[in-house]
Amino acid sequence: MTLSSVERRCPIVGVGALLFRADGAVLIGHRIKKGEPASWCLPGGHVDARESFEGAALREIAEETGIVGARRAAAFVLALALEADRTQMTVGVAARVDDAVAATREPEIFDRWIWARLDDLPGPLFPASAALLDAWRGRPAAPGWALYAMTDPISQPQE
């Protein structure tokens, strides 16, 4: 049986950014989006057409926090939500910034941004952010998530 286009829901492809400051702290925002429970979330959002994961992460960081000039952005994991009502994947991108102050540029979605140590993050975490942070820390995926490590095939040894 095939689904009609009305029954079929478009997949969601997003990014979440682990933006690290020079002292090792990561940027995380208090998400207060209407219709959702409040949670703590990494900067991120949808990947636009013709945009790389790294480009999407840097754009979302700038749009949500006003921080520009992050460097060494690199995708490190794909997190797949297994219990969503449609295909939903989020790619984790790590980037660095020397020092920055985050502004609240989307107050209807985030009411504040903080820098926090990975071992002292506030909660509860937004589910996709939790999955990316688990991957970064080398922890197994939480129930309902699958994590796929990303590697650069160009720099891998040839067989």
C-alpha positions in Angstrom: 0.0 0.0 0.0 1.3 3.4 -0.9 0.5 6.7 0.9 -1.0 9.6 -0.9 0.9 12.9 -0.7 -1.7 14.1 1.8 -1.1 11.1 4.1 2.7 11.3 3.7 4.5 13.9 5.9 7.6 15.5 4.7 10.8 14.6 6.5 12.5 17.1 8.8 16.2 17.7 8.5 17.7 19.9 11.1 21.0 20.8 12.8 21.9 21.4 16.4 25.1 23.3 17.2 27.5 22.5 20.1 29.1 26.0 20.2 32.1 25.8 22.5 33.8 28.8 24.1 37.6 28.7 24.7 37.1 27.6 28.3 35.1 24.5 27.2 31.6 25.8 28.1 28.8 25.2 25.6 26.0 27.6 24.6 22.5 26.4 25.6 19.2 28.3 25.5 16.0 28.1 27.6 13.4 27.2 25.0 9.9 28.5 25.7 8.2 27.9 22.3 4.4 28.0 22.6 2.7 24.6 22.6 5.8 22.8 23.9 7.1 22.2 27.4 10.0 24.5 28.4 13.4 22.9 28.0 17.0 23.7 27.4 18.2 23.5 23.8 21.2 23.9 21.6 21.1 26.6 18.9 19.8 25.0 15.7 16.9 24.6 13.3 16.1 23.4 9.8 18.6 22.9 7.0 17.7 25.0 4.0 18.0 23.9 0.4 21.5 24.2 -1.0 22.9 24.6 2.5 25.6 22.4 4.2 25.0 21.1 7.7 27.9 23.3 8.9 26.5 26.4 7.0 23.0 25.8 8.5 24.5 25.5 12.0 26.4 28.8 11.7 23.4 30.5 10.2 21.1 29.3 13.1 23.7 30.4 15.7 23.7 33.9 14.2 19.9 34.1 13.8 19.1 32.9 17.3 22.0 34.4 19.3 23.6 37.1 17.2 27.0 35.3 17.5 29.1 35.4 14.3 32.6 34.3 13.7 32.4 30.8 15.0 35.1 28.6 13.4 36.1 25.0 12.8 32.4 23.9 12.3 32.2 20.2 11.7 29.3 17.7 11.6 29.9 14.8 13.9 26.7 12.8 14.3 23.3 12.2 12.8 20.5 11.6 15.3 17.4 9.9 14.1 14.1 10.2 16.1 12.7 6.7 15.9 9.3 7.4 17.5 8.4 10.6 15.6 5.3 10.7 13.3 7.6 11.3 10.3 11.3 11.0 9.4 13.1 13.4 11.7 16.8 13.7 11.7 19.2 16.2 13.4 22.8 16.5 12.5 25.1 17.6 15.3 27.7 20.3 14.4 30.5 21.3 16.7 32.0 24.8 16.4 34.3 27.0 18.5 34.3 30.7 19.4 36.9 32.5 21.4 34.4 34.5 23.5 31.0 35.8 22.8 27.8 37.2 24.4 24.6 35.7 23.2 21.6 37.9 22.6 18.0 36.8 22.8 17.1 37.4 19.1 13.9 35.2 19.1 12.3 35.9 22.4 9.1 34.0 21.5 11.3 30.8 21.3 14.2 31.5 23.8 14.1 33.7 26.8 17.8 33.4 27.6 21.1 31.9 26.6 23.8 30.7 29.0 27.3 29.1 28.8 27.4 25.9 30.8 29.9 23.1 31.4 29.0 19.8 29.8 29.0 18.2 33.3 26.7 20.8 34.7 23.9 21.4 32.1 20.5 22.6 33.1 17.4 20.4 32.4 15.2 19.2 31.1 16.9 19.1 27.7 15.1 19.4 24.4 15.1 15.8 23.1 17.2 16.3 19.9 19.7 18.4 22.0 19.9 15.6 24.5 20.6 13.1 21.7 23.4 15.2 20.3 25.0 15.8 23.7 24.9 12.0 24.4 26.7 11.4 21.1 29.3 14.1 21.9 30.0 12.5 25.3 30.2 9.0 23.8 27.0 7.8 25.6 24.5 5.4 24.1 21.4 6.8 22.4 18.4 7.3 24.7 15.3 5.2 24.0 13.6 6.4 20.8 16.8 7.7 19.2 19.5 6.2 16.9 22.9 7.8 16.6 25.1 7.5 13.5 28.7 8.8 13.8 29.8 10.8 10.8 33.3 10.5 9.4 35.0 12.2 6.5 35.5 9.5 3.8 38.0 11.7 2.0 40.4 11.5 4.9 39.9 7.8 5.6 42.5 5.3 4.5 41.8 3.7 1.1 41.2 0.0 1.1 
